[in-house]
């Protein structure tokens, strides 16, 4: 039998890989059967969002496929924007009737920290084709101001 030099860094790296694999399998269990290579996060609904600056306003776009506009609730505080909603099933079927089900149903909530102060009285939201667009006007005192400097 050969003597192997102990490498604590490699041992820690192996432990980290094992923990990563454990958490990955917990969050994304492997589908058994015909589609073994696919992974699905069961029961977790997290809308994808974009947030960007458009001069005097912050714009947030959120993907909400399968959500009715009556099932969306927005809350804006001084520090954050919260998007809540619910994806409902169109019809109830027995589990035995499914060959495959990868869609997610239930309530979701996503809170986004706001980078600047917002004028809550002028916020608008539009929902079309599964995309929610929220326009958050900046408060007057945080809007960028240009000052021309004359150099003599």
Sine and cosine of phi, psi and omega as CSV:
sin_phi,cos_phi,sin_psi,cos_psi,sin_omega,cos_omega
0.00,0.00,0.70,-0.71,-0.03,-1.00
-1.00,0.09,0.50,-0.87,0.06,-1.00
-1.00,0.02,0.79,-0.62,-0.01,-1.00
-0.93,-0.36,0.76,-0.65,0.00,-1.00
-0.96,0.28,0.74,-0.68,0.00,-1.00
-0.95,0.30,0.78,-0.63,0.03,-1.00
-0.85,-0.53,0.99,-0.16,-0.07,-1.00
-0.89,0.46,-0.50,0.86,0.01,-1.00
-0.91,0.40,-0.69,0.73,0.02,-1.00
-0.91,0.41,-0.62,0.78,0.04,-1.00
-0.88,0.47,-0.69,0.72,0.04,-1.00
-0.91,0.42,-0.64,0.77,0.03,-1.00
-0.90,0.44,-0.67,0.74,0.05,-1.00
-0.89,0.45,-0.63,0.77,0.02,-1.00
-0.91,0.42,-0.67,0.74,0.03,-1.00
-0.89,0.47,-0.68,0.73,0.03,-1.00
-0.88,0.47,-0.67,0.75,0.03,-1.00
-0.89,0.45,-0.67,0.74,0.03,-1.00
-0.92,0.40,-0.65,0.76,0.05,-1.00
-0.86,0.51,-0.68,0.73,0.00,-1.00
-0.90,0.43,-0.65,0.76,0.02,-1.00
-0.88,0.47,-0.74,0.67,-0.01,-1.00
-0.93,0.37,-0.59,0.81,0.04,-1.00
-0.90,0.44,-0.68,0.73,0.02,-1.00
-0.94,0.34,-0.48,0.88,0.07,-1.00
-0.94,0.34,-0.71,0.71,-0.05,-1.00
-0.98,0.19,-0.54,0.84,-0.06,-1.00
-0.77,-0.63,0.97,0.22,-0.01,-1.00
-0.91,0.42,0.56,-0.83,0.01,-1.00
-0.96,0.27,0.71,-0.70,0.06,-1.00
-0.97,0.24,0.76,-0.65,0.02,-1.00
-1.00,0.05,0.51,-0.86,0.07,-1.00
0.95,-0.30,-0.69,-0.72,-0.15,-0.99
-0.92,0.40,-0.51,0.86,-0.12,-0.99
-0.91,-0.41,0.81,0.59,-0.11,-0.99
-0.90,0.44,-0.44,0.90,-0.05,-1.00
-0.98,0.17,-0.25,0.97,-0.03,-1.00
-0.99,0.11,0.50,-0.87,0.05,-1.00
-0.81,-0.59,0.62,-0.79,-0.02,-1.00
-0.68,-0.73,0.67,-0.74,0.10,-1.00
-1.00,-0.01,0.95,-0.30,-0.05,-1.00
-0.98,0.21,0.74,-0.67,0.16,-0.99
0.97,0.25,0.04,1.00,-0.02,-1.00
-0.95,-0.31,0.88,-0.47,0.04,-1.00
-0.92,-0.40,0.90,-0.43,0.02,-1.00
-0.75,-0.66,0.96,-0.28,-0.01,-1.00
-0.92,0.40,0.68,-0.73,0.09,-1.00
-0.97,0.24,0.67,-0.74,-0.05,-1.00
-0.73,-0.68,0.40,-0.92,0.20,-0.98
-0.81,-0.58,0.66,-0.75,0.10,-1.00
-0.75,-0.67,0.81,-0.59,-0.01,-1.00
-0.57,-0.82,0.32,-0.95,-0.03,-1.00
-1.00,-0.08,0.77,-0.64,0.06,-1.00
-0.81,-0.59,0.97,0.24,-0.01,-1.00
0.82,0.57,-1.00,-0.06,-0.12,-0.99
-1.00,-0.03,0.15,0.99,-0.06,-1.00
-0.50,-0.87,0.37,-0.93,0.14,-0.99
-0.97,-0.25,0.71,-0.71,0.00,-1.00
-0.89,-0.45,0.74,-0.68,0.06,-1.00
-0.86,-0.50,0.78,-0.62,0.10,-1.00
-0.88,-0.48,0.78,-0.63,-0.03,-1.00
-0.82,-0.58,0.71,-0.71,0.08,-1.00
-0.99,0.11,0.87,-0.50,0.00,-1.00
-0.74,-0.68,0.89,0.45,-0.01,-1.00
-0.92,0.38,0.67,-0.74,0.04,-1.00
0.99,0.15,0.06,1.00,0.00,-1.00
-0.98,-0.22,0.76,-0.64,0.09,-1.00
-0.98,0.20,0.51,-0.86,-0.05,-1.00
-0.91,0.42,-0.38,0.93,0.06,-1.00
-0.97,0.26,-0.23,0.97,-0.03,-1.00
-0.98,-0.20,0.30,0.95,0.00,-1.00
-0.92,-0.38,0.71,-0.70,0.02,-1.00
-0.76,-0.65,0.80,-0.61,0.02,-1.00
-0.93,-0.37,0.69,-0.73,0.09,-1.00
-0.76,-0.64,0.79,-0.61,-0.01,-1.00
-0.86,-0.51,0.84,-0.54,0.10,-0.99
-0.93,-0.37,-0.07,-1.00,0.00,-1.00
-0.89,0.45,-0.53,0.85,-0.10,-0.99
-0.96,-0.27,-0.35,0.94,-0.19,-0.98
-0.49,-0.87,0.34,-0.94,0.13,-0.99
-0.90,-0.43,0.77,-0.64,0.04,-1.00
-0.89,-0.46,0.79,-0.61,0.06,-1.00
-0.94,-0.34,0.87,-0.50,0.04,-1.00
-0.85,-0.53,0.49,-0.87,0.03,-1.00
-0.17,-0.99,-0.10,-1.00,-0.01,-1.00
-0.53,-0.85,0.71,-0.70,0.11,-0.99
-0.98,-0.18,0.88,-0.47,-0.05,-1.00
-0.96,-0.28,0.51,-0.86,0.09,-1.00
-0.96,0.28,0.63,-0.78,0.03,-1.00
-0.96,0.28,-0.61,0.79,0.00,-1.00
-0.56,-0.83,0.46,-0.89,0.01,-1.00
-1.00,-0.04,0.79,-0.61,0.06,-1.00
-0.78,-0.62,0.46,-0.89,0.10,-1.00
-0.93,0.36,0.52,-0.86,0.03,-1.00
-0.86,0.50,-0.51,0.86,-0.02,-1.00
-0.92,0.39,-0.36,0.93,-0.03,-1.00
-0.97,0.24,-0.28,0.96,-0.07,-1.00
-1.00,0.04,0.66,-0.75,0.20,-0.98
-1.00,-0.05,-0.57,0.82,-0.01,-1.00
-0.37,-0.93,0.69,-0.72,0.07,-1.00
-0.64,-0.77,0.93,-0.38,0.00,-1.00
-0.91,-0.42,-0.06,1.00,0.01,-1.00
-0.97,0.24,0.45,-0.89,-0.01,-1.00
-0.92,-0.40,0.61,-0.79,0.00,-1.00
-0.76,-0.64,0.49,-0.87,0.06,-1.00
0.79,-0.62,-0.15,-0.99,-0.04,-1.00
-1.00,0.06,0.44,-0.90,0.08,-1.00
-0.60,-0.80,0.32,-0.95,0.06,-1.00
-0.48,-0.88,0.71,-0.71,0.03,-1.00
-0.69,-0.72,0.82,-0.57,0.01,-1.00
-0.93,-0.37,0.78,-0.62,-0.02,-1.00
-0.90,-0.44,0.81,-0.58,0.07,-1.00
-0.93,0.36,0.65,-0.76,0.00,-1.00
-1.00,-0.01,0.72,-0.70,-0.06,-1.00
-0.97,0.25,-0.40,0.92,-0.01,-1.00
-0.64,-0.77,0.17,-0.99,0.06,-1.00
-0.96,0.27,0.63,-0.78,-0.10,-1.00
-0.92,-0.38,0.54,-0.84,0.13,-0.99
-1.00,0.04,0.99,-0.10,-0.10,-0.99
-0.86,0.50,-0.46,0.89,-0.06,-1.00
-0.96,0.29,-0.25,0.97,-0.06,-1.00
-0.92,-0.40,0.22,0.98,-0.02,-1.00
-0.94,0.33,0.69,-0.73,0.08,-1.00
-0.80,-0.60,0.43,-0.90,0.03,-1.00
-0.63,-0.78,0.64,-0.77,0.03,-1.00
-0.75,-0.66,0.65,-0.76,-0.01,-1.00
-0.80,-0.60,0.89,-0.45,-0.01,-1.00
-0.51,-0.86,0.72,-0.69,0.06,-1.00
0.82,0.57,0.61,0.79,0.05,-1.00
0.98,0.18,0.09,1.00,0.02,-1.00
-0.92,-0.40,0.83,-0.55,0.07,-1.00
-0.99,-0.13,0.84,-0.54,0.05,-1.00
-0.92,-0.39,0.83,-0.55,-0.01,-1.00
-0.90,-0.44,0.83,-0.56,0.02,-1.00
-0.96,-0.28,0.87,-0.49,-0.08,-1.00
-0.91,-0.41,0.99,-0.12,0.00,-1.00
-0.91,0.41,0.66,-0.75,0.03,-1.00
-0.97,0.26,0.47,-0.88,0.11,-0.99
-0.92,0.39,0.48,-0.88,-0.06,-1.00
-0.82,0.57,-0.65,0.76,-0.08,-1.00
-0.96,0.28,-0.20,0.98,0.02,-1.00
-0.97,-0.26,-0.08,1.00,0.05,-1.00
-0.93,0.36,0.62,-0.79,0.02,-1.00
-0.93,0.38,0.65,-0.76,0.01,-1.00
-0.89,-0.46,0.66,-0.75,0.06,-1.00
-0.98,-0.19,0.72,-0.69,0.04,-1.00
-0.81,-0.59,0.82,-0.57,0.04,-1.00
-0.99,0.14,0.73,-0.68,0.02,-1.00
-0.93,-0.37,0.85,-0.53,0.06,-1.00
-1.00,0.02,0.80,-0.60,-0.01,-1.00
-0.96,-0.28,0.83,-0.55,-0.01,-1.00
-0.99,-0.15,0.00,0.00,0.00,0.00
